Amino acid sequence: MSKRNFILLIIILVIIVIGVFWFLFAKQTPSTEEGTGEGINFGSMFNPFGPTKPATSPATPPVDISGYQPEPTSEIVIKLKKISSIPIAGFAVFNKERLKEINPTPTLLEGEGAETPAKPTPPPTEFMPALRYVDRATGNIYQTFADKIEERRFSTTVIPKVYEAFFGNKGESVIMRYLKPDERRIETFVGNLPKELLGGDTTENNEIKGAFLPADVKDVSLSSDGENVFYLFNSENNIIGATLNLLTNKKTQIFDSPFTEWLSQWPNNKMITLTTKPSSLVPGYMYTMNSGGQNFNQVLGKINGLTTLTSPDGKLALYGDNNLSLSLYHTDTKTIEPLGARTLPEKCVWGKAGDTVYCAVPKSAGGGQYPDTWYQGEVSFDDQIWKIDIETKNATLVIDPVMIVGGEEIDGIKLAMDDGENYLFFVNKKDSFLWELALK
């Protein structure tokens, strides 16, 4: 082969090799992921295991929130509430019927459910604790349920400046005591309240009709069932005691005495108690008699500043003296037990079974002529509410009103409970407003 031909062959082979390489490079289409900004990976082109896929972290499954419900916000239970918006002369607790709140039944579409429509049924009702109370300024009566405070006026009969009021006959009778315009004689009005229609609580223009007891009645107490009233009034130089049946309006004289200063209580249908009006400087006495006025017997005596509160069964009597020392007297064994509290019996209330007592107990009570200075308004107390177990004599602090939100100093009087003992009610002697304390 000539030298010229050999050089020509070499050139042709080089051209062929270059063409092959060009062909291979021209067919490769390097790509990048959109938006990654990465260049061509030349090393991957010569990888014997093929292109390597980028490693990806395992996918995290989404959190299922279909059944999630936020934790309910804890409701602040307010145990102590002011009920009345006005100063009151007196109140009563009774059970009142109301329509029961129920969840609405979904309406069935046509063709669904029973073919025969169900017979209409009366709406369900429930009996719940309710209160009625008398406005001191006007004599108007207001009412509300205990669990839902919605003060509503019940009557518009005006009796100005009522300083004492009672309710009987399950809240359907009212007794109002007020001074005549000359402010020398006490008038006592006994009225009947109109019955309410179920669901008609918006009525507020009711008129109270009734009659008057004898002029200058000195004291009034209701029987435990609320159907009768015992009242004391002056007759010449004596005091007369009589009963009034609120259902029949029948009056019966059962007591008379030359001593004229008495405070009465009717703890049960078989017993009426009479305690001499207290004074720090004068010995006091307590007596009992039956509801007919017989068997007038002394129970306690020769105790200065004596005030009393008899248990529902009549077997026990709370009493206090001029040192505010609260003690328990057993009428059957004639024994006395000090309870260790310093308060007055009229700042207490017996439980329905007679085994517990709730009392408004002053945090401190300095020296003084008790109960005179307290009655006359010269002294006012800052009370705590205590529960005393009569059997064990253990005392438990229920609440200190000034230590809670919305609370204030309380000088508690006229304590009362509902039948189920779910609530304790009282009046603040400082301003005559009505309060409610939830016990359960």
C-alpha positions as CSV (number, residue, x, y, z in Angstrom):
1,M,0.0,0.0,0.0
2,S,1.3,3.3,-0.9
3,K,2.0,5.9,1.7
4,R,-0.7,8.1,0.2
5,N,-3.4,5.5,0.5
6,F,-2.4,4.7,4.1
7,I,-2.8,8.3,5.2
8,L,-6.2,8.5,3.5
9,L,-7.4,5.4,5.3
10,I,-6.4,6.8,8.7
11,I,-8.3,10.0,7.9
12,I,-11.4,8.1,7.0
13,L,-11.3,6.0,10.2
14,V,-10.9,9.2,12.3
15,I,-13.9,10.7,10.5
16,I,-16.0,7.5,11.2
17,V,-15.1,7.5,14.9
18,I,-16.0,11.2,15.2
19,G,-19.3,10.6,13.5
20,V,-20.1,7.7,15.8
21,F,-19.4,9.9,18.9
22,W,-21.4,12.8,17.5
23,F,-24.3,10.5,16.8
24,L,-24.2,9.2,20.4
25,F,-24.0,12.6,22.0
26,A,-26.7,14.1,19.8
27,K,-29.2,11.4,20.8
28,Q,-28.8,12.0,24.5
29,T,-31.4,14.5,25.8
30,P,-30.3,15.5,29.3
31,S,-33.2,16.8,31.3
32,T,-33.7,18.6,34.6
33,E,-36.7,18.8,36.9
34,E,-38.6,21.9,36.2
35,G,-37.6,24.6,38.5
36,T,-34.7,22.8,40.2
37,G,-31.9,24.7,38.5
38,E,-29.7,21.6,38.4
39,G,-27.2,20.9,35.5
40,I,-26.6,17.7,33.5
41,N,-25.4,14.7,35.5
42,F,-22.7,13.4,33.2
43,G,-21.7,10.6,35.6
44,S,-25.1,9.1,35.4
45,M,-24.7,8.5,31.7
46,F,-22.0,6.0,32.3
47,N,-23.5,4.3,35.3
48,P,-23.7,0.6,34.6
49,F,-26.8,0.3,36.8
50,G,-28.7,2.9,34.9
51,P,-29.8,6.3,36.1
52,T,-30.2,6.7,39.9
53,K,-33.5,8.0,41.1
54,P,-33.2,10.6,43.9
55,A,-34.0,9.3,47.3
56,T,-37.3,10.5,48.7
57,S,-38.3,10.4,52.4
58,P,-41.3,8.2,53.1
59,A,-44.6,10.1,52.9
60,T,-46.2,11.0,56.3
61,P,-49.9,10.1,56.3
62,P,-52.2,13.0,57.1
63,V,-53.6,13.4,60.6
64,D,-57.3,12.4,60.7
65,I,-59.2,15.3,62.3
66,S,-62.6,14.3,61.2
67,G,-63.6,13.3,64.7
68,Y,-61.8,16.0,66.6
69,Q,-63.7,18.0,69.1
70,P,-62.1,20.8,71.1
71,E,-62.0,20.3,74.8
72,P,-65.0,22.0,76.3
73,T,-64.2,25.2,78.2
74,S,-64.7,24.5,81.9
75,E,-67.7,26.3,83.1
76,I,-67.2,28.5,86.2
77,V,-69.8,27.4,88.7
78,I,-71.0,30.4,90.6
79,K,-72.3,29.0,94.0
80,L,-73.3,32.4,95.5
81,K,-75.7,34.6,93.6
82,K,-77.7,37.8,94.4
83,I,-81.3,37.1,93.5
84,S,-83.2,40.3,94.0
85,S,-82.5,43.6,92.3
86,I,-84.3,45.4,95.1
87,P,-84.3,45.3,98.9
88,I,-87.0,42.9,100.1
89,A,-89.2,42.6,103.2
90,G,-89.5,38.8,103.1
91,F,-89.5,35.7,100.8
92,A,-90.6,32.2,100.5
93,V,-89.4,29.0,98.8
94,F,-91.8,26.7,97.1
95,N,-92.0,24.2,94.3
96,K,-93.4,25.6,91.0
97,E,-94.4,23.7,87.9
98,R,-92.8,24.7,84.6
99,L,-92.5,23.3,81.1
100,K,-89.6,21.0,80.8
101,E,-86.9,21.8,78.2
102,I,-86.5,19.0,75.7
103,N,-84.5,18.5,72.6
104,P,-86.6,19.1,69.5
105,T,-87.7,16.0,67.6
106,P,-86.5,16.0,63.9
107,T,-89.4,16.4,61.4
108,L,-89.8,13.3,59.3
109,L,-90.0,13.7,55.5
110,E,-93.0,12.4,53.7
111,G,-93.0,8.7,53.4
112,E,-90.6,8.2,56.4
113,G,-91.5,6.8,59.7
114,A,-94.8,5.5,60.8
115,E,-97.7,5.9,58.4
116,T,-100.2,6.6,61.2
117,P,-99.4,9.9,63.0
118,A,-98.9,9.6,66.8
119,K,-101.6,11.1,69.1
120,P,-100.6,14.5,70.5
121,T,-99.2,14.3,74.0
122,P,-99.1,17.1,76.6
123,P,-95.7,18.7,77.0
124,P,-93.6,17.4,79.8
125,T,-93.4,19.4,83.0
126,E,-91.3,19.5,86.1
127,F,-91.5,21.0,89.6
128,M,-88.5,23.1,90.6
129,P,-87.6,25.3,93.5
130,A,-88.9,28.9,93.1
131,L,-89.0,32.0,95.1
132,R,-91.4,34.9,95.7
133,Y,-90.4,38.0,97.6
134,V,-91.9,41.4,98.4
135,D,-90.3,44.8,97.5
136,R,-89.9,46.8,100.6
137,A,-90.5,50.1,98.9
138,T,-93.7,49.3,96.9
139,G,-95.1,45.9,98.2
140,N,-94.9,44.5,94.7
141,I,-94.3,40.8,94.6
142,Y,-91.5,39.3,92.4
143,Q,-90.6,35.7,91.6
144,T,-88.0,33.6,89.9
145,F,-86.8,30.0,89.7
146,A,-83.8,29.1,91.8
147,D,-81.7,27.5,89.1
148,K,-82.5,30.2,86.5
149,I,-82.5,33.7,88.0
150,E,-85.0,35.7,85.9
151,E,-86.6,38.2,88.2
152,R,-90.2,38.9,87.1
153,R,-92.8,41.1,88.7
154,F,-95.9,39.2,89.7
155,S,-98.1,41.8,91.2
156,T,-98.7,45.6,91.0
157,T,-100.7,46.1,94.2
158,V,-98.9,49.0,96.0
159,I,-98.3,48.9,99.8
160,P,-95.6,51.4,100.6
161,K,-92.8,50.7,103.1
162,V,-93.4,47.1,103.9
163,Y,-90.8,46.1,106.6
164,E,-91.8,42.5,107.1
165,A,-93.5,39.9,104.8
166,F,-94.3,36.2,104.9
167,F,-95.7,33.7,102.4
168,G,-97.9,30.7,103.2
169,N,-100.0,28.2,101.4
170,K,-97.2,27.2,99.1
171,G,-96.5,30.7,98.0
172,E,-100.2,31.5,97.2
173,S,-100.8,33.6,100.3
174,V,-98.9,36.7,101.5
175,I,-98.7,38.5,104.8
176,M,-97.4,42.1,104.7
177,R,-96.6,44.2,107.8
178,Y,-96.1,48.0,107.5
179,L,-96.6,51.2,109.5
180,K,-99.6,53.4,109.1
181,P,-98.9,56.9,107.7
182,D,-98.8,58.2,111.3
183,E,-96.0,55.6,111.9
184,R,-97.6,54.7,115.3
185,R,-99.6,51.6,114.4
186,I,-98.6,48.4,112.6
187,E,-101.0,47.1,109.9
188,T,-100.9,43.5,108.9
189,F,-102.5,42.6,105.6
190,V,-103.2,39.0,104.5
191,G,-103.7,38.6,100.8
192,N,-104.4,35.8,98.4
193,L,-102.3,35.5,95.2
194,P,-104.0,34.5,91.9
195,K,-103.1,31.1,90.5
196,E,-100.8,31.1,87.5
197,L,-101.3,29.4,84.2
198,L,-98.6,26.9,83.3
199,G,-96.3,28.7,81.0
200,G,-97.8,32.1,81.8
201,D,-95.0,33.5,83.8
202,T,-95.0,36.8,81.9
203,T,-98.1,38.0,83.8
204,E,-97.2,40.9,86.0
205,N,-100.3,42.9,86.6
206,N,-101.9,40.7,89.2
207,E,-103.8,42.3,92.0
208,I,-103.6,41.1,95.6
209,K,-106.9,41.0,97.4
210,G,-107.3,40.2,101.1
211,A,-108.2,41.5,104.6
212,F,-106.5,42.9,107.6
213,L,-105.7,41.3,110.9
214,P,-106.4,43.3,114.1
215,A,-104.4,46.6,114.4
216,D,-101.0,46.6,116.0
217,V,-100.1,42.9,115.7
218,K,-96.9,42.3,117.6
219,D,-95.6,39.1,116.1
220,V,-96.4,36.6,113.3
221,S,-95.3,33.0,112.6
222,L,-96.3,30.5,110.0
223,S,-96.9,26.8,110.7
224,S,-94.4,24.4,109.2
225,D,-96.9,23.4,106.4
226,G,-97.6,27.0,105.6
227,E,-101.4,26.6,106.0
228,N,-101.8,28.5,109.3
229,V,-100.7,31.7,110.9
230,F,-100.2,32.3,114.6
231,Y,-100.2,36.0,115.6
232,L,-100.1,38.0,118.8
233,F,-101.9,41.3,119.3
234,N,-102.7,43.6,122.2
235,S,-106.1,43.6,123.8
236,E,-106.4,46.1,126.7
237,N,-103.7,45.1,129.2
238,N,-103.2,41.5,127.8
239,I,-101.6,39.9,124.8
240,I,-103.9,37.6,122.7
241,G,-102.7,34.8,120.6
242,A,-104.8,33.5,117.7
243,T,-104.5,31.3,114.7
244,L,-105.7,32.0,111.1
245,N,-106.2,29.2,108.6
246,L,-105.1,30.6,105.2
247,L,-107.3,28.1,103.3
248,T,-110.6,28.7,105.2
249,N,-109.9,32.1,106.8
250,K,-111.0,30.6,110.2
251,K,-109.7,32.4,113.2
252,T,-109.3,30.8,116.6
253,Q,-108.0,32.4,119.9
254,I,-105.7,30.0,121.7
255,F,-103.6,32.1,124.0
256,D,-103.6,35.1,126.3
257,S,-101.1,36.5,128.8
258,P,-100.5,39.6,130.9
259,F,-96.9,39.5,129.7
260,T,-96.9,41.2,126.3
261,E,-93.3,40.8,124.9
262,W,-93.2,37.5,123.0
263,L,-91.5,36.0,119.9
264,S,-93.2,32.9,118.4
265,Q,-92.2,30.0,116.3
266,W,-94.3,27.2,114.8
267,P,-91.8,24.4,114.1
268,N,-94.3,21.6,113.5
269,N,-98.0,21.1,113.5
270,K,-98.1,20.0,117.1
271,M,-96.0,22.7,118.8
272,I,-95.8,26.4,119.1
273,T,-92.9,28.0,121.0
274,L,-92.9,31.4,122.8
275,T,-89.7,33.1,123.8
276,T,-89.6,36.4,125.7
277,K,-88.1,39.2,123.6
278,P,-84.4,39.3,124.3
279,S,-82.3,41.9,126.0
280,S,-78.7,41.6,127.2
281,L,-79.6,42.9,130.7
282,V,-82.8,40.9,131.2
283,P,-83.2,37.1,131.8
284,G,-85.1,35.4,129.1
285,Y,-87.5,32.4,129.1
286,M,-88.8,29.9,126.5
287,Y,-92.1,28.1,126.6
288,T,-93.9,25.5,124.5
289,M,-97.6,24.8,123.9
290,N,-99.6,22.6,121.5
291,S,-101.3,24.1,118.5
292,G,-104.5,24.4,120.4
293,G,-102.9,26.5,123.2
294,Q,-102.8,23.8,125.9
295,N,-99.8,22.4,127.8
296,F,-98.0,25.7,128.3
297,N,-94.6,24.6,129.8
298,Q,-91.3,26.3,130.4
299,V,-88.3,24.9,128.5
300,L,-85.5,27.3,129.2
301,G,-85.1,30.2,131.6
302,K,-82.9,32.7,133.4
303,I,-80.7,33.3,130.4
304,N,-79.8,36.9,129.5
305,G,-80.2,37.8,125.9
306,L,-82.0,34.5,125.2
307,T,-83.0,33.8,121.6
308,T,-84.1,30.4,120.3
309,L,-84.7,28.2,117.2
310,T,-86.5,24.9,117.6
311,S,-85.8,21.8,115.4
312,P,-88.5,20.5,113.1
313,D,-89.4,17.6,115.4
314,G,-89.4,19.8,118.5
315,K,-86.8,17.7,120.4
316,L,-83.9,20.2,120.1
317,A,-83.6,23.9,120.5
318,L,-80.7,26.1,119.4
319,Y,-80.3,29.0,121.8
320,G,-78.0,31.9,122.3
321,D,-77.2,34.3,125.1
322,N,-75.8,37.8,125.5
323,N,-72.3,36.5,124.7
324,L,-73.5,35.1,121.4
325,S,-72.6,31.6,122.6
326,L,-74.6,29.1,120.6
327,S,-75.8,26.0,122.5
328,L,-78.1,23.0,121.9
329,Y,-80.8,22.0,124.4
330,H,-82.3,18.5,124.4
331,T,-85.9,18.8,125.4
332,D,-86.2,15.1,126.3
333,T,-83.1,14.7,128.4
334,K,-83.0,18.4,129.5
335,T,-79.2,18.5,128.7
336,I,-77.2,21.3,127.2
337,E,-74.3,21.0,124.7
338,P,-72.3,24.0,123.6
339,L,-71.6,24.1,119.8
340,G,-68.6,26.3,119.9
341,A,-69.9,28.9,117.5
342,R,-70.6,32.5,118.3
343,T,-73.8,33.6,116.5
344,L,-77.5,34.1,117.0
345,P,-80.1,31.3,116.4
346,E,-82.0,33.7,114.0
347,K,-78.9,33.5,111.8
348,C,-79.4,29.8,111.5
349,V,-81.8,27.3,109.8
350,W,-82.4,23.6,110.6
351,G,-82.1,20.9,107.9
352,K,-85.4,19.1,107.2
353,A,-84.3,16.0,109.1
354,G,-83.1,18.0,112.1
355,D,-79.6,16.5,112.0
356,T,-77.8,19.5,110.5
357,V,-77.8,23.3,111.0
358,Y,-76.6,26.0,108.6
359,C,-75.6,29.2,110.3
360,A,-74.2,32.6,109.3
361,V,-71.4,33.0,111.8
362,P,-69.6,36.3,112.3
363,K,-65.9,36.3,111.7
364,S,-65.5,38.4,114.7
365,A,-67.8,39.9,117.3
366,G,-66.5,42.3,119.8
367,G,-67.9,43.1,123.1
368,G,-71.2,44.7,123.4
369,Q,-74.8,44.3,124.7
370,Y,-76.0,41.4,122.5
371,P,-78.4,41.0,120.8
372,D,-79.6,44.6,121.5
373,T,-76.9,46.4,119.6
374,W,-77.3,44.1,116.6
375,Y,-81.1,44.5,116.5
376,Q,-80.7,48.3,116.7
377,G,-78.2,48.4,113.9
378,E,-75.4,49.7,116.0
379,V,-73.3,46.6,115.1
380,S,-73.1,44.8,111.8
381,F,-71.4,41.4,111.2
382,D,-69.2,40.0,108.4
383,D,-70.4,36.4,108.2
384,Q,-69.2,33.1,106.9
385,I,-71.6,30.2,106.2
386,W,-71.0,27.1,108.3
387,K,-72.6,23.7,108.5
388,I,-72.9,22.0,111.8
389,D,-73.5,18.2,112.2
390,I,-75.7,17.9,115.3
391,E,-74.7,14.3,116.1
392,T,-70.9,14.7,115.8
393,K,-70.8,18.5,116.6
394,N,-68.4,18.9,113.7
395,A,-68.5,22.2,111.9
396,T,-67.6,22.7,108.2
397,L,-67.0,26.0,106.5
398,V,-69.3,26.2,103.5
399,I,-68.3,29.5,102.1
400,D,-66.8,32.9,102.9
401,P,-68.8,35.3,100.8
402,V,-66.2,38.0,100.5
403,M,-63.6,35.5,99.1
404,I,-65.5,34.7,95.9
405,V,-66.0,36.6,92.7
406,G,-69.0,38.9,93.0
407,G,-69.2,38.3,96.7
408,E,-69.5,40.9,99.4
409,E,-69.8,41.2,103.2
410,I,-72.9,39.4,104.4
411,D,-74.8,39.8,107.7
412,G,-77.2,36.9,107.1
413,I,-80.8,36.7,108.4
414,K,-84.0,34.8,107.5
415,L,-82.1,31.7,106.3
416,A,-84.2,29.1,104.5
417,M,-83.7,26.0,102.3
418,D,-85.7,24.3,99.6
419,D,-87.2,20.8,100.2
420,G,-84.3,19.0,98.5
421,E,-81.8,21.1,100.4
422,N,-80.0,22.0,97.2
423,Y,-80.0,25.7,98.0
424,L,-79.6,28.0,101.0
425,F,-81.3,31.3,100.8
426,F,-80.8,34.3,103.1
427,V,-81.2,38.1,103.3
428,N,-78.3,40.4,103.9
429,K,-79.3,42.6,106.8
430,K,-76.9,45.3,105.6
431,D,-79.1,46.1,102.6
432,S,-82.0,43.6,102.6
433,F,-81.1,42.0,99.3
434,L,-81.9,38.3,98.8
435,W,-79.1,35.8,98.1
436,E,-78.8,32.2,97.0
437,L,-76.1,29.7,97.8
438,A,-76.0,26.4,95.9
439,L,-75.2,23.5,98.3
440,K,-74.9,20.7,95.7
